[in-house]
Amino acid sequence: MMKVAVNQIQNWIYVTGVPRSGTTFVGKVLSLPREVDYIHEPFNPQCGFSDTNIWYRYMRPNFDTEEMQQFHEQTQKLFRYDFDLKTYISVRENAVGRLAKRCFGSRGPFYLRIAKLNPFHTAALIKDPIGNLLTEYLYLQFGVKPVILIKHPLSQIASYKRVSLWPRMSQLGQQSALIKDYFPNEGELFTQQWSDPIAEAAAFWRAVYKVLLDQASQYQDWLTVTHEQLCQTPIAEFQNLYQKLNLKWSPHVEGKIHGMTQGNASAEASQGKFHDFNRNSADIFAIRRDSLSIQDRRKIFDIVEDVALQIYPRDSFAID
């Protein structure tokens, strides 16, 4: 493996949230300067480290089990660029995309090759919503700067519904340390059989953000930003993030953000697109919220209320 001048990288940024909360978009925007390497989802079992097989892995900051210690040894390689990532080809991929990924690798390996060859890098951005429960561990052990992206639960669940991609509570419940530390009286949430994917997705949103918001409240330098803030005033919000993360703002960056968030008259994603970054972002929330029935909105609110009201007002759910 080639030698990489990782000692040039003094600024490690960690962008996380839950899948489909906008982490890919935020990671893309924050890594626009040539000085910033982009590392794509190393903790994702589908496209991450070769021996990663646990979804939404939880790590105590002191990694006090043998399995956690083994994972810590592996994670140290990430900060030395001494690792490789798997190529993942989705069943949704068309024939051209499949061929391209077989030839050049998927996003993870592709961007990693660029990062290892980048002579200008002074910062590295790790984007991984699957690694959301690793945030405190990565912050305390490796000094990453967390950026926690939060998307309104109605918009989040409507997004899952649009692409028929649903999170599973059982993927969280396989980790006893997580239950003991954050859900000692709610273990049944992770073991029950969920017949309604909307209710299960709401429980998933609540569980992840219960942990992340509790952790973020302990550290003043963690950055939390809502998807709705970024959509309503993208230039101002990203300029603020750039400043707090010590990234170089420029007219080129501003122009790129403007094109991705205001360069299209429609807020709806293009037909058949899993991700669509070129949209009228200001209208996304209303479209997503209104795609759910009032019965579904009330059901979601009843599940997420205690966590969601820390961020969003009740009237944003449009249930009264």
N, C-alpha and C positions, 0 to 999 in steps of 0.2 A: 504494500500500500504506500502511495506517495506521501512524502512529508508535507504537512500543511502548517503554515505559520499561524497557528491558533493563538499564539501569544500576542498577536496584533489585536485580537478581539477582546476588548475590555467591557463591552456592553452586550449582555445577554438578555433578550426579551422573550417573554413567554406569553403567547396569546392563546386563551382558552375560553371555554364556555360549555355549551352542549352542541352536538351535531345540528347543523342547519340554523345556527344562531347568528351566522355572519362572520365566523372566525376566518374563513378562507378569504373573504373580501377584505377584512381588516388586515390580515397578514400580508395580502397582496399590496395594499396601499402603504403599509409601514415599511415594506421592504423595497420600495421604489428606488431609493438612492443606491448608487452602485456600491457604496460602502457597507451595505447591509446584506448579509447572506440570508437566504430563506431555507429553512429546514422543515420538511412537510411530514407531520404526523408520525414521529418515530415510535410512539407508544400504541399505535393502532395495529391490532393483530393481523389485519389484512395487508397493510402496506408498510409496516414499521420494521423494527429489528427482526432479524431472521428467527429468533427463538421467543418472540413475544406472543403470548397466547391468552392473556387475561384482558378482558374488556373492563375499562374504567378501573384500573388498578388503583388501590388505595395504599398509600405509604405513610406510616407515622414518621415524623421528622427524624426520630432516632433509630429508625429501621431496626426494631428490636426482636425480629424473628430471623431464623436462618434463611428463609425464603426471601425476606426483604433485604438481607445483607447480600445475597447473591444478585438480586436485582440492582442494588446500589453499585456493585462492581461493574455491572454491564453499563449502567447509566453514566459512570465516569468516562467511558469511552466516547459518549456523545460530545462531551466538552473538550475532547482531544481530536475530534473528527476521525476517530479511529473506529469507524463502523460503516456498515452498508445497510441499505433499505431494500425491501422486497418490491418487485413490480406487481401491481394489482390491476387486473383487467375486469371491469364490471360486466355483468351480464347485460347491462343497459347499453354498453358501448357498441357503436356501429362498426362496420367492417373496416373502414379507414382508420378509425381510432384504435381498433385492435391491432392492426398491422403496425401502426406507428409505435404503439407501446411495446410490441414484441421486438421492434428494431432498436428503439431508443430508451425504453423503460417508461414507467409511469411517472407522475409528478415527483414522487419522493426521490428515486434514483437520479432523475434528470436534474433537478435543482441541486442535489447534493454534489454532483459532478461539477456544476458551475461554481458552487461554494468553495470546493477544494481547489479550484483553479483561479479564484478571484484574488488578484494581487492587491486590491484596494480595501479589502474588508477590515473594518474596525468594529463592526457590530454583527450579531447574528440573531435572527428571529426564529424561534421555534413555534410553529403553529400546530396545536393538537387539542381538539375538543374531547378526544377519547381519553387523554391524560389529565382531565380536569381535576381528578382527586389526587393528583401528584403535585399540585401547585405549591402547597406549603412546604413540602419536602424539597422541591427544587429551589424554592426561595431561600430556605435556611441552609441547605447544603452546597448550593452552587451559585447563589447570588443572582438568580434571574430576576428580572423586573416583571411582575405579573400584570397582564392586562386582561381583566375579566369582562367578557362580553355577555350582556344580559338581554334577552329578547322577551318581549311581553308573552306570557304563556298562551294567550289566544293566537297571536301571530305565529308563535313557535309551533303550536299544534296544527294550525291550518297549513303550515308549511310541510309538516310531516304528512298530512292528509293529501296534499297536492301531489306528492311523489310516491305515496304509499310506502313510506319508510318509517317504521315505528320502533321506538326504544323499548327495551325489556327490563323490567325491574329485577328479574332474576340475574341479570348480568351484574347488578350491584350487590345482590344479596349473597353471592358466593364468598364474600369476604367478611369473616367474623369480626375482624378488628374494626372495620367501618361501622358495623352495627353496634358494637360495644361502645365506641367512642362518640357516636352521634345519634344513634337511634335505639337506645337501650330498651325503650318501652314501645317500639314500633316494629319489631321484627317481623310481624305478620305481613307488613306491606311488601316485603321482599320474597315471601314464600307463597302467598295466596295465588290462586289461579285467576287471572284477569280475563274476563270475557269481553270487555269493552276496551279497544285500543286507545280511545280518546281519554278515558279515565286513567289507564295505565301511563299514558304519555304525560298526563298532568301530575301523577304521582312521581314520575321520573324527574320532571322539571323541578318539583318541590324538593325532592331529595338532594339533587345535585346543588341547587342554589342555597339550600339550608346549610350545607357544608361550606360552600365557597363564601357566602356572606358572613357566616360566623368567623371564618378565618380572616377575611378581609378586614373585619372590624378590629382585629388585633394588630394590624400593621398599617401605619399611616401612609407608607409609600406604595401600597398596592393601588392600582388604577382600576376602577370599575366604570364602565360606560354602557349605556343602553343602546340597542340597535335603533331605537326610535330617535334618540338624540343624534346619532350619526346620520340618520335619514333626513331629519328636519334641517339641520345646519351642518352639512358634511365638511365644508371648508373650515369653519371655525373649530369644530370638534377635533378634526384631524390635526389642525395646526396646534391645538392645545396638547394633543398626545405627542406630537413630534417634539414640542418644547420639553415636556416632562420626561420624555425618553431620551433626550439628548441626541435627536436625529436632525439631519440637515434639511430644513425646509427650503423649497426653491419654486420659481415660477413653473418649472416642468412638473413638479409634484402637484402643485395646485391645479394646473391644466388637466392632468390625468384624472384627478378626483372629480373635477367639474364634468369631464366627459363621461365618467362612469356613473354619476349620480343625477345629472341634469341634461344629458345629451339625448334623451329619448322621451317622447311625449307620454309613453305608457309606463305605468308602474308594474304591470303584470309581466311575469317571466314569459319569454318566448316559448311557443308550443314545443314540447319535447325536450326542453333544456332543464337539466338537473340544477345547474347554477347559471344565473344570468346577471352579470355585473353591470350591464348598461341599461339602466332603468331610471324612470323618474322616481327617485327614492322617497320623496316627501309623502307620497300617497300609498306606500306599501302597507302600512299598518291598518289603515281603514279598509283596504281591500281584503286583507287577510281576516281581520276581525269579522267583517260582515259576511264572509263566506261560511261562517259557523252559525248554526241556529241558536236562538236565545236559550233553548233547553241545554245545548252543549256548552254554551258560555256559562250558564249557571252551574252546571256540573263541574266544569273546570275550576270556577271560582271557589266552590265549596271545598275542593281538594287543596288548592294552592294558597288559600287566603292568608294564612299566618306568615308565609314567606313573601308572597307577592306584594302585600300591602307595605312591606318595607321599602319598596321601590315604586310601585304604581298606585295611583288613587283608585278607589272602588269604581268611580264612574267611567274609568277607562274600559271596564268590562261590559258596559252597556247592558246591564241585566235588570235595571229598575224601570 
